Amino acid sequence: MAKIPHRLYLTEEQMPSKWYNLRADMKEQPDPMLNPGTFKPTAEEDLYPVFCKKLAHQEMDAETKYVDIPEEIQDFYKMYRPSPLIRAYNLEKALGTPAKIYYKFEGNNTSGSHKLNSAVAQAYYAKEQGLTSLTTETGAGQWGTALAEACSYYNIPLTVYMVKCSYEQKPFRKSIIQTFDATIIPSPSETTNAGRKILAENPGTGGSLGCAISEAVEKAVTTEGCRYVLGSVLNQVLLHQSVIGLETKTAMEILGEYPDIIIGCAGGGSNLGGLIAPFMQDKLLGKADPRIIAVEPASCPSLTRGKYAYDFCDTGKVTPMARMYTLGSSFIPSANHAGGLRYHGMSPILSKLYHDGYMEAVAVEQTKVFEAACLFAKQETILPAPESSHAIRTAIDEALKCKETGESKTILFGLTGTGYFDMMAYNAYLEGKMTDYIPTDEDLEMGFSQLPKIPGIQE
Ligand SMILES: Cc1ncc(COP(=O)(O)O)c(C=O)c1O
């Protein structure tokens, strides 16, 4: 048999022309979003003031299994996709493992991550609807960059609220977002009611994704012709990100491979949801049974230590409530945690699948994550993003287990992005100054105690 190449790129013709909607194959649906005023299930029209209409439709549509990717979006994708499926030969050798390790590398675009896959879709639909501006939040900066890139392409003015501690740690993210003509504001800020309230309660806060979402939503609903765009968590974002998994599955079929274990880092769940989508379909339909592992930071452990409960998607409590694994929308992770994956909740789709036993989750400490990142960089010559390195850590751990047992499992993980803007964090690690923060049960109780009370549903 021919040797498996280091990198497999599909041809443009082999790229997917439809996204896959995992909900269509789920035996049980995630619980409906609730309107925080009435506690009634949110209707598609309720979302129109916040999201553009096509996206609101995608958010609510649990039936359409395959959604056509508009040709303009397919053309944009071709500027940076297909992304390669890479066999980590050197990493395997360095670990001395009989396991076969593959990774899907999504960092080959200016945002440095998978985020552009959804950003271009959301900007396209906003343009189609004739919207005149957009707002968003960004944690580590990849999403803000991706959306700035997409909005600049479609000529839509964009305001990005960036989590303050990341804004300060990564000054060049600001420059790149401004290169694409977007406005960037550190959050919490004095520009919105939500920001002012959070600052009054917690003046020294480094911010959180939840705070930044509140600010961006407020700006959208108070500005004519403006809508809000979110880069993770939502069903529509997982739909767009299914392009990652669809390409991966085709590439693995070409190689005659199928993963025994699929691993992805989990912030709000978009890359993981995208990568696993067609494999989870096989699992749901009883065609295959790969292990699927979500990897989260020990400092923000929504799946492993959170509660499966209705909660707000933001700190300011302006969004609809979703049932998901959450640490409570008031939970603000320690500022010493590098980069993304700082979100208090988790995609409702992934939360439901995890709750129903279709996937596993592990939490890893950041010094161990950076140890894995450095080993990976040296072996594979890609400097990984801290977020992606959570998946690398667990892939290495699983490969080392194979070394002990002698099993030659096929391990697939998502390398979601590059870490060139994360050198402060790499420096902290290399200088031995990085510490691990694990919240105590009491810390978590504070977040849980503020979960919303919903008569008859969550008392
Ligand atoms: C490189 C990278 N990977 C992963 C994530 C996590 O997001 P998600 O869970 O939505 O994929 C982020 C979020 O900022 C990111 O920038």
The ligand as a MOL file (V3000), in Angstrom:
LIG
                    3D

  0  0  0     0  0            999 V3000
M  V30 BEGIN CTAB
M  V30 COUNTS 16 16 0 0 0
M  V30 BEGIN ATOM
M  V30 1 C -7.4160 28.9630 17.8880 0
M  V30 2 C -8.6800 28.7420 18.6630 0
M  V30 3 N -9.0550 27.4820 18.9110 0
M  V30 4 C -10.1690 27.2070 19.6140 0
M  V30 5 C -10.9450 28.2190 20.1220 0
M  V30 6 C -12.1560 27.8460 20.9160 0
M  V30 7 O -13.3610 28.1850 20.3480 0
M  V30 8 P -14.4370 27.0930 19.9270 0
M  V30 9 O -14.6580 26.2210 21.1100 0
M  V30 10 O -15.6120 27.8760 19.5460 0
M  V30 11 O -13.8660 26.3570 18.7820 0
M  V30 12 C -10.6030 29.5450 19.8880 0
M  V30 13 C -11.4260 30.6340 20.4450 0
M  V30 14 O -11.0520 31.7570 20.5620 0
M  V30 15 C -9.4500 29.8060 19.1230 0
M  V30 16 O -9.0800 31.0460 18.8520 0
M  V30 END ATOM
M  V30 BEGIN BOND
M  V30 1 1 1 2
M  V30 2 1 2 3
M  V30 3 2 2 15
M  V30 4 2 3 4
M  V30 5 1 4 5
M  V30 6 1 5 6
M  V30 7 2 5 12
M  V30 8 1 6 7
M  V30 9 1 7 8
M  V30 10 2 8 9
M  V30 11 1 8 10
M  V30 12 1 8 11
M  V30 13 1 12 13
M  V30 14 1 12 15
M  V30 15 2 13 14
M  V30 16 1 15 16
M  V30 END BOND
M  V30 END CTAB
M  END
